[in-house]
Amino acid sequence: MDYVSALVPPVVMAVFFIGLIVTIVKSQGGDKKAKEDAAVDAAFARAEAARQAGPQLSDI
């Protein structure tokens, strides 16, 4: 019975890990992809605008 108690934790972790991977793969793309892409693009645009609006080397 020691072998059963030794095998249960890795098997349980493997099942949960496979479930996590399946969930991640299924959530990629689809109808939510455009919304996620737009959010990322907006974040990049804000970061670029903040970088350009920051102090320039010529201002120092």
PyMOL Python script that loads the backbone (N, CA, C, O; Angstrom):
from pymol import cmd

cmd.read_pdbstr("""\
ATOM      1  N   MET A   1       0.813  -1.200   0.000  1.00  0.00           N
ATOM      2  CA  MET A   1       0.000   0.000   0.000  1.00  0.00           C
ATOM      3  C   MET A   1       0.854   1.262   0.000  1.00  0.00           C
ATOM      4  O   MET A   1       0.352   2.351  -0.274  1.00  0.00           O
ATOM      5  N   ASP A   2       2.136   1.122   0.304  1.00  0.00           N
ATOM      6  CA  ASP A   2       3.002   2.302   0.281  1.00  0.00           C
ATOM      7  C   ASP A   2       3.118   2.878  -1.122  1.00  0.00           C
ATOM      8  O   ASP A   2       3.233   4.091  -1.300  1.00  0.00           O
ATOM      9  N   TYR A   3       3.088   2.002  -2.109  1.00  0.00           N
ATOM     10  CA  TYR A   3       3.218   2.496  -3.481  1.00  0.00           C
ATOM     11  C   TYR A   3       2.008   3.340  -3.883  1.00  0.00           C
ATOM     12  O   TYR A   3       2.144   4.275  -4.672  1.00  0.00           O
ATOM     13  N   VAL A   4       0.830   3.019  -3.351  1.00  0.00           N
ATOM     14  CA  VAL A   4      -0.367   3.800  -3.665  1.00  0.00           C
ATOM     15  C   VAL A   4      -0.243   5.200  -3.078  1.00  0.00           C
ATOM     16  O   VAL A   4      -0.523   6.188  -3.757  1.00  0.00           O
ATOM     17  N   SER A   5       0.173   5.288  -1.826  1.00  0.00           N
ATOM     18  CA  SER A   5       0.321   6.599  -1.191  1.00  0.00           C
ATOM     19  C   SER A   5       1.467   7.389  -1.812  1.00  0.00           C
ATOM     20  O   SER A   5       1.470   8.618  -1.740  1.00  0.00           O
ATOM     21  N   ALA A   6       2.430   6.721  -2.415  1.00  0.00           N
ATOM     22  CA  ALA A   6       3.525   7.410  -3.084  1.00  0.00           C
ATOM     23  C   ALA A   6       3.099   7.920  -4.460  1.00  0.00           C
ATOM     24  O   ALA A   6       3.625   8.928  -4.932  1.00  0.00           O
ATOM     25  N   LEU A   7       2.164   7.245  -5.100  1.00  0.00           N
ATOM     26  CA  LEU A   7       1.747   7.626  -6.448  1.00  0.00           C
ATOM     27  C   LEU A   7       0.593   8.625  -6.483  1.00  0.00           C
ATOM     28  O   LEU A   7       0.431   9.333  -7.477  1.00  0.00           O
ATOM     29  N   VAL A   8      -0.199   8.698  -5.442  1.00  0.00           N
ATOM     30  CA  VAL A   8      -1.385   9.556  -5.465  1.00  0.00           C
ATOM     31  C   VAL A   8      -1.036  11.040  -5.639  1.00  0.00           C
ATOM     32  O   VAL A   8      -1.619  11.680  -6.513  1.00  0.00           O
ATOM     33  N   PRO A   9      -0.123  11.619  -4.860  1.00  0.00           N
ATOM     34  CA  PRO A   9       0.145  13.062  -5.045  1.00  0.00           C
ATOM     35  C   PRO A   9       0.623  13.434  -6.456  1.00  0.00           C
ATOM     36  O   PRO A   9       0.119  14.414  -7.004  1.00  0.00           O
ATOM     37  N   PRO A  10       1.566  12.708  -7.076  1.00  0.00           N
ATOM     38  CA  PRO A  10       1.957  13.088  -8.429  1.00  0.00           C
ATOM     39  C   PRO A  10       0.826  12.928  -9.448  1.00  0.00           C
ATOM     40  O   PRO A  10       0.721  13.721 -10.383  1.00  0.00           O
ATOM     41  N   VAL A  11      -0.004  11.927  -9.277  1.00  0.00           N
ATOM     42  CA  VAL A  11      -1.118  11.726 -10.206  1.00  0.00           C
ATOM     43  C   VAL A  11      -2.130  12.858 -10.058  1.00  0.00           C
ATOM     44  O   VAL A  11      -2.630  13.378 -11.056  1.00  0.00           O
ATOM     45  N   VAL A  12      -2.435  13.241  -8.823  1.00  0.00           N
ATOM     46  CA  VAL A  12      -3.375  14.339  -8.590  1.00  0.00           C
ATOM     47  C   VAL A  12      -2.821  15.637  -9.179  1.00  0.00           C
ATOM     48  O   VAL A  12      -3.551  16.379  -9.836  1.00  0.00           O
ATOM     49  N   MET A  13      -1.541  15.914  -8.950  1.00  0.00           N
ATOM     50  CA  MET A  13      -0.931  17.122  -9.498  1.00  0.00           C
ATOM     51  C   MET A  13      -0.935  17.091 -11.019  1.00  0.00           C
ATOM     52  O   MET A  13      -1.162  18.122 -11.652  1.00  0.00           O
ATOM     53  N   ALA A  14      -0.691  15.945 -11.611  1.00  0.00           N
ATOM     54  CA  ALA A  14      -0.696  15.828 -13.072  1.00  0.00           C
ATOM     55  C   ALA A  14      -2.086  16.103 -13.633  1.00  0.00           C
ATOM     56  O   ALA A  14      -2.218  16.774 -14.656  1.00  0.00           O
ATOM     57  N   VAL A  15      -3.114  15.596 -12.980  1.00  0.00           N
ATOM     58  CA  VAL A  15      -4.487  15.831 -13.438  1.00  0.00           C
ATOM     59  C   VAL A  15      -4.821  17.318 -13.374  1.00  0.00           C
ATOM     60  O   VAL A  15      -5.377  17.868 -14.324  1.00  0.00           O
ATOM     61  N   PHE A  16      -4.486  17.972 -12.263  1.00  0.00           N
ATOM     62  CA  PHE A  16      -4.761  19.403 -12.152  1.00  0.00           C
ATOM     63  C   PHE A  16      -3.943  20.208 -13.155  1.00  0.00           C
ATOM     64  O   PHE A  16      -4.446  21.186 -13.707  1.00  0.00           O
ATOM     65  N   PHE A  17      -2.707  19.822 -13.400  1.00  0.00           N
ATOM     66  CA  PHE A  17      -1.858  20.520 -14.363  1.00  0.00           C
ATOM     67  C   PHE A  17      -2.425  20.387 -15.772  1.00  0.00           C
ATOM     68  O   PHE A  17      -2.462  21.365 -16.519  1.00  0.00           O
ATOM     69  N   ILE A  18      -2.863  19.200 -16.136  1.00  0.00           N
ATOM     70  CA  ILE A  18      -3.463  18.992 -17.454  1.00  0.00           C
ATOM     71  C   ILE A  18      -4.736  19.826 -17.579  1.00  0.00           C
ATOM     72  O   ILE A  18      -4.984  20.421 -18.628  1.00  0.00           O
ATOM     73  N   GLY A  19      -5.534  19.874 -16.535  1.00  0.00           N
ATOM     74  CA  GLY A  19      -6.736  20.703 -16.549  1.00  0.00           C
ATOM     75  C   GLY A  19      -6.406  22.180 -16.724  1.00  0.00           C
ATOM     76  O   GLY A  19      -7.104  22.892 -17.446  1.00  0.00           O
ATOM     77  N   LEU A  20      -5.345  22.644 -16.066  1.00  0.00           N
ATOM     78  CA  LEU A  20      -4.916  24.031 -16.204  1.00  0.00           C
ATOM     79  C   LEU A  20      -4.492  24.337 -17.634  1.00  0.00           C
ATOM     80  O   LEU A  20      -4.877  25.362 -18.197  1.00  0.00           O
ATOM     81  N   ILE A  21      -3.699  23.446 -18.218  1.00  0.00           N
ATOM     82  CA  ILE A  21      -3.234  23.641 -19.591  1.00  0.00           C
ATOM     83  C   ILE A  21      -4.418  23.649 -20.559  1.00  0.00           C
ATOM     84  O   ILE A  21      -4.467  24.483 -21.463  1.00  0.00           O
ATOM     85  N   VAL A  22      -5.361  22.741 -20.382  1.00  0.00           N
ATOM     86  CA  VAL A  22      -6.540  22.689 -21.256  1.00  0.00           C
ATOM     87  C   VAL A  22      -7.337  23.986 -21.131  1.00  0.00           C
ATOM     88  O   VAL A  22      -7.808  24.521 -22.134  1.00  0.00           O
ATOM     89  N   THR A  23      -7.490  24.492 -19.913  1.00  0.00           N
ATOM     90  CA  THR A  23      -8.231  25.735 -19.707  1.00  0.00           C
ATOM     91  C   THR A  23      -7.528  26.907 -20.381  1.00  0.00           C
ATOM     92  O   THR A  23      -8.178  27.746 -21.004  1.00  0.00           O
ATOM     93  N   ILE A  24      -6.215  26.968 -20.260  1.00  0.00           N
ATOM     94  CA  ILE A  24      -5.454  28.052 -20.894  1.00  0.00           C
ATOM     95  C   ILE A  24      -5.585  27.980 -22.405  1.00  0.00           C
ATOM     96  O   ILE A  24      -5.802  29.002 -23.056  1.00  0.00           O
ATOM     97  N   VAL A  25      -5.457  26.802 -22.967  1.00  0.00           N
ATOM     98  CA  VAL A  25      -5.531  26.654 -24.421  1.00  0.00           C
ATOM     99  C   VAL A  25      -6.932  26.999 -24.926  1.00  0.00           C
ATOM    100  O   VAL A  25      -7.072  27.647 -25.964  1.00  0.00           O
ATOM    101  N   LYS A  26      -7.958  26.577 -24.207  1.00  0.00           N
ATOM    102  CA  LYS A  26      -9.321  26.864 -24.645  1.00  0.00           C
ATOM    103  C   LYS A  26      -9.656  28.340 -24.549  1.00  0.00           C
ATOM    104  O   LYS A  26     -10.478  28.836 -25.319  1.00  0.00           O
ATOM    105  N   SER A  27      -9.034  29.053 -23.616  1.00  0.00           N
ATOM    106  CA  SER A  27      -9.349  30.474 -23.449  1.00  0.00           C
ATOM    107  C   SER A  27      -8.599  31.352 -24.440  1.00  0.00           C
ATOM    108  O   SER A  27      -8.865  32.552 -24.508  1.00  0.00           O
ATOM    109  N   GLN A  28      -7.679  30.797 -25.204  1.00  0.00           N
ATOM    110  CA  GLN A  28      -6.963  31.569 -26.215  1.00  0.00           C
ATOM    111  C   GLN A  28      -7.812  31.689 -27.463  1.00  0.00           C
ATOM    112  O   GLN A  28      -8.463  30.730 -27.878  1.00  0.00           O
ATOM    113  N   GLY A  29      -7.802  32.864 -28.055  1.00  0.00           N
ATOM    114  CA  GLY A  29      -8.542  33.059 -29.293  1.00  0.00           C
ATOM    115  C   GLY A  29     -10.026  33.191 -29.044  1.00  0.00           C
ATOM    116  O   GLY A  29     -10.461  33.513 -27.939  1.00  0.00           O
ATOM    117  N   GLY A  30     -10.778  32.943 -30.062  1.00  0.00           N
ATOM    118  CA  GLY A  30     -12.221  33.029 -29.946  1.00  0.00           C
ATOM    119  C   GLY A  30     -12.718  34.454 -29.900  1.00  0.00           C
ATOM    120  O   GLY A  30     -12.042  35.373 -30.361  1.00  0.00           O
ATOM    121  N   ASP A  31     -13.907  34.638 -29.340  1.00  0.00           N
ATOM    122  CA  ASP A  31     -14.530  35.954 -29.322  1.00  0.00           C
ATOM    123  C   ASP A  31     -13.846  36.914 -28.352  1.00  0.00           C
ATOM    124  O   ASP A  31     -14.011  38.128 -28.480  1.00  0.00           O
ATOM    125  N   LYS A  32     -13.094  36.410 -27.398  1.00  0.00           N
ATOM    126  CA  LYS A  32     -12.418  37.268 -26.423  1.00  0.00           C
ATOM    127  C   LYS A  32     -11.065  37.767 -26.928  1.00  0.00           C
ATOM    128  O   LYS A  32     -10.484  38.683 -26.346  1.00  0.00           O
ATOM    129  N   LYS A  33     -10.571  37.176 -27.994  1.00  0.00           N
ATOM    130  CA  LYS A  33      -9.234  37.527 -28.474  1.00  0.00           C
ATOM    131  C   LYS A  33      -9.147  38.981 -28.893  1.00  0.00           C
ATOM    132  O   LYS A  33      -8.174  39.651 -28.547  1.00  0.00           O
ATOM    133  N   ALA A  34     -10.111  39.488 -29.614  1.00  0.00           N
ATOM    134  CA  ALA A  34     -10.081  40.879 -30.073  1.00  0.00           C
ATOM    135  C   ALA A  34     -10.092  41.840 -28.883  1.00  0.00           C
ATOM    136  O   ALA A  34      -9.390  42.852 -28.892  1.00  0.00           O
ATOM    137  N   LYS A  35     -10.878  41.527 -27.874  1.00  0.00           N
ATOM    138  CA  LYS A  35     -10.948  42.381 -26.685  1.00  0.00           C
ATOM    139  C   LYS A  35      -9.621  42.374 -25.937  1.00  0.00           C
ATOM    140  O   LYS A  35      -9.158  43.423 -25.487  1.00  0.00           O
ATOM    141  N   GLU A  36      -9.004  41.199 -25.799  1.00  0.00           N
ATOM    142  CA  GLU A  36      -7.715  41.105 -25.120  1.00  0.00           C
ATOM    143  C   GLU A  36      -6.627  41.831 -25.912  1.00  0.00           C
ATOM    144  O   GLU A  36      -5.787  42.524 -25.339  1.00  0.00           O
ATOM    145  N   ASP A  37      -6.655  41.663 -27.245  1.00  0.00           N
ATOM    146  CA  ASP A  37      -5.664  42.340 -28.078  1.00  0.00           C
ATOM    147  C   ASP A  37      -5.814  43.852 -27.985  1.00  0.00           C
ATOM    148  O   ASP A  37      -4.817  44.573 -27.943  1.00  0.00           O
ATOM    149  N   ALA A  38      -7.042  44.332 -27.953  1.00  0.00           N
ATOM    150  CA  ALA A  38      -7.279  45.770 -27.846  1.00  0.00           C
ATOM    151  C   ALA A  38      -6.783  46.299 -26.504  1.00  0.00           C
ATOM    152  O   ALA A  38      -6.236  47.401 -26.443  1.00  0.00           O
ATOM    153  N   ALA A  39      -6.961  45.541 -25.439  1.00  0.00           N
ATOM    154  CA  ALA A  39      -6.493  45.965 -24.120  1.00  0.00           C
ATOM    155  C   ALA A  39      -4.967  46.036 -24.092  1.00  0.00           C
ATOM    156  O   ALA A  39      -4.399  46.967 -23.521  1.00  0.00           O
ATOM    157  N   VAL A  40      -4.314  45.071 -24.697  1.00  0.00           N
ATOM    158  CA  VAL A  40      -2.849  45.072 -24.741  1.00  0.00           C
ATOM    159  C   VAL A  40      -2.344  46.223 -25.596  1.00  0.00           C
ATOM    160  O   VAL A  40      -1.389  46.903 -25.220  1.00  0.00           O
ATOM    161  N   ASP A  41      -2.974  46.446 -26.740  1.00  0.00           N
ATOM    162  CA  ASP A  41      -2.574  47.561 -27.604  1.00  0.00           C
ATOM    163  C   ASP A  41      -2.739  48.899 -26.888  1.00  0.00           C
ATOM    164  O   ASP A  41      -1.885  49.776 -27.015  1.00  0.00           O
ATOM    165  N   ALA A  42      -3.823  49.063 -26.142  1.00  0.00           N
ATOM    166  CA  ALA A  42      -4.046  50.302 -25.400  1.00  0.00           C
ATOM    167  C   ALA A  42      -2.985  50.487 -24.321  1.00  0.00           C
ATOM    168  O   ALA A  42      -2.508  51.601 -24.105  1.00  0.00           O
ATOM    169  N   ALA A  43      -2.617  49.413 -23.648  1.00  0.00           N
ATOM    170  CA  ALA A  43      -1.584  49.507 -22.613  1.00  0.00           C
ATOM    171  C   ALA A  43      -0.239  49.890 -23.222  1.00  0.00           C
ATOM    172  O   ALA A  43       0.492  50.704 -22.658  1.00  0.00           O
ATOM    173  N   PHE A  44       0.086  49.301 -24.376  1.00  0.00           N
ATOM    174  CA  PHE A  44       1.336  49.670 -25.051  1.00  0.00           C
ATOM    175  C   PHE A  44       1.304  51.128 -25.486  1.00  0.00           C
ATOM    176  O   PHE A  44       2.307  51.832 -25.369  1.00  0.00           O
ATOM    177  N   ALA A  45       0.162  51.587 -25.984  1.00  0.00           N
ATOM    178  CA  ALA A  45       0.048  52.982 -26.421  1.00  0.00           C
ATOM    179  C   ALA A  45       0.221  53.933 -25.248  1.00  0.00           C
ATOM    180  O   ALA A  45       0.887  54.960 -25.378  1.00  0.00           O
ATOM    181  N   ARG A  46      -0.375  53.603 -24.095  1.00  0.00           N
ATOM    182  CA  ARG A  46      -0.206  54.454 -22.911  1.00  0.00           C
ATOM    183  C   ARG A  46       1.237  54.472 -22.448  1.00  0.00           C
ATOM    184  O   ARG A  46       1.753  55.525 -22.072  1.00  0.00           O
ATOM    185  N   ALA A  47       1.894  53.328 -22.469  1.00  0.00           N
ATOM    186  CA  ALA A  47       3.290  53.257 -22.048  1.00  0.00           C
ATOM    187  C   ALA A  47       4.180  54.054 -22.996  1.00  0.00           C
ATOM    188  O   ALA A  47       5.099  54.741 -22.551  1.00  0.00           O
ATOM    189  N   GLU A  48       3.918  53.967 -24.286  1.00  0.00           N
ATOM    190  CA  GLU A  48       4.711  54.719 -25.269  1.00  0.00           C
ATOM    191  C   GLU A  48       4.485  56.215 -25.110  1.00  0.00           C
ATOM    192  O   GLU A  48       5.434  56.995 -25.194  1.00  0.00           O
ATOM    193  N   ALA A  49       3.241  56.628 -24.880  1.00  0.00           N
ATOM    194  CA  ALA A  49       2.939  58.049 -24.686  1.00  0.00           C
ATOM    195  C   ALA A  49       3.596  58.574 -23.419  1.00  0.00           C
ATOM    196  O   ALA A  49       4.105  59.695 -23.402  1.00  0.00           O
ATOM    197  N   ALA A  50       3.590  57.780 -22.370  1.00  0.00           N
ATOM    198  CA  ALA A  50       4.230  58.205 -21.120  1.00  0.00           C
ATOM    199  C   ALA A  50       5.739  58.291 -21.296  1.00  0.00           C
ATOM    200  O   ALA A  50       6.384  59.171 -20.726  1.00  0.00           O
ATOM    201  N   ARG A  51       6.298  57.392 -22.072  1.00  0.00           N
ATOM    202  CA  ARG A  51       7.738  57.424 -22.293  1.00  0.00           C
ATOM    203  C   ARG A  51       8.129  58.667 -23.087  1.00  0.00           C
ATOM    204  O   ARG A  51       9.139  59.310 -22.799  1.00  0.00           O
ATOM    205  N   GLN A  52       7.317  58.995 -24.087  1.00  0.00           N
ATOM    206  CA  GLN A  52       7.623  60.160 -24.913  1.00  0.00           C
ATOM    207  C   GLN A  52       7.354  61.465 -24.176  1.00  0.00           C
ATOM    208  O   GLN A  52       8.016  62.467 -24.447  1.00  0.00           O
ATOM    209  N   ALA A  53       6.401  61.476 -23.254  1.00  0.00           N
ATOM    210  CA  ALA A  53       6.063  62.696 -22.508  1.00  0.00           C
ATOM    211  C   ALA A  53       7.000  62.914 -21.335  1.00  0.00           C
ATOM    212  O   ALA A  53       6.989  63.992 -20.740  1.00  0.00           O
ATOM    213  N   GLY A  54       7.804  61.932 -20.987  1.00  0.00           N
ATOM    214  CA  GLY A  54       8.720  62.050 -19.862  1.00  0.00           C
ATOM    215  C   GLY A  54       9.845  63.010 -20.164  1.00  0.00           C
ATOM    216  O   GLY A  54       9.952  63.513 -21.282  1.00  0.00           O
ATOM    217  N   PRO A  55      10.690  63.271 -19.176  1.00  0.00           N
ATOM    218  CA  PRO A  55      11.808  64.203 -19.387  1.00  0.00           C
ATOM    219  C   PRO A  55      12.763  63.683 -20.450  1.00  0.00           C
ATOM    220  O   PRO A  55      13.183  62.526 -20.431  1.00  0.00           O
ATOM    221  N   GLN A  56      13.086  64.567 -21.367  1.00  0.00           N
ATOM    222  CA  GLN A  56      14.013  64.217 -22.438  1.00  0.00           C
ATOM    223  C   GLN A  56      15.427  64.569 -21.997  1.00  0.00           C
ATOM    224  O   GLN A  56      15.613  65.351 -21.066  1.00  0.00           O
ATOM    225  N   LEU A  57      16.394  64.011 -22.644  1.00  0.00           N
ATOM    226  CA  LEU A  57      17.794  64.260 -22.326  1.00  0.00           C
ATOM    227  C   LEU A  57      18.138  65.732 -22.560  1.00  0.00           C
ATOM    228  O   LEU A  57      18.972  66.288 -21.845  1.00  0.00           O
ATOM    229  N   SER A  58      17.514  66.361 -23.541  1.00  0.00           N
ATOM    230  CA  SER A  58      17.783  67.775 -23.826  1.00  0.00           C
ATOM    231  C   SER A  58      17.156  68.685 -22.778  1.00  0.00           C
ATOM    232  O   SER A  58      17.569  69.838 -22.649  1.00  0.00           O
ATOM    233  N   ASP A  59      16.163  68.196 -22.020  1.00  0.00           N
ATOM    234  CA  ASP A  59      15.504  69.007 -20.993  1.00  0.00           C
ATOM    235  C   ASP A  59      16.307  69.075 -19.706  1.00  0.00           C
ATOM    236  O   ASP A  59      16.049  69.936 -18.865  1.00  0.00           O
ATOM    237  N   ILE A  60      17.264  68.193 -19.539  1.00  0.00           N
ATOM    238  CA  ILE A  60      17.988  68.101 -18.259  1.00  0.00           C
ATOM    239  C   ILE A  60      19.143  69.068 -18.246  1.00  0.00           C
ATOM    240  O   ILE A  60      19.875  69.142 -17.258  1.00  0.00           O
TER     241      ILE A  60
END
""", "prot")
cmd.dss("prot")
cmd.show_as("cartoon", "prot")
cmd.util.cbc("prot")
cmd.orient("prot")
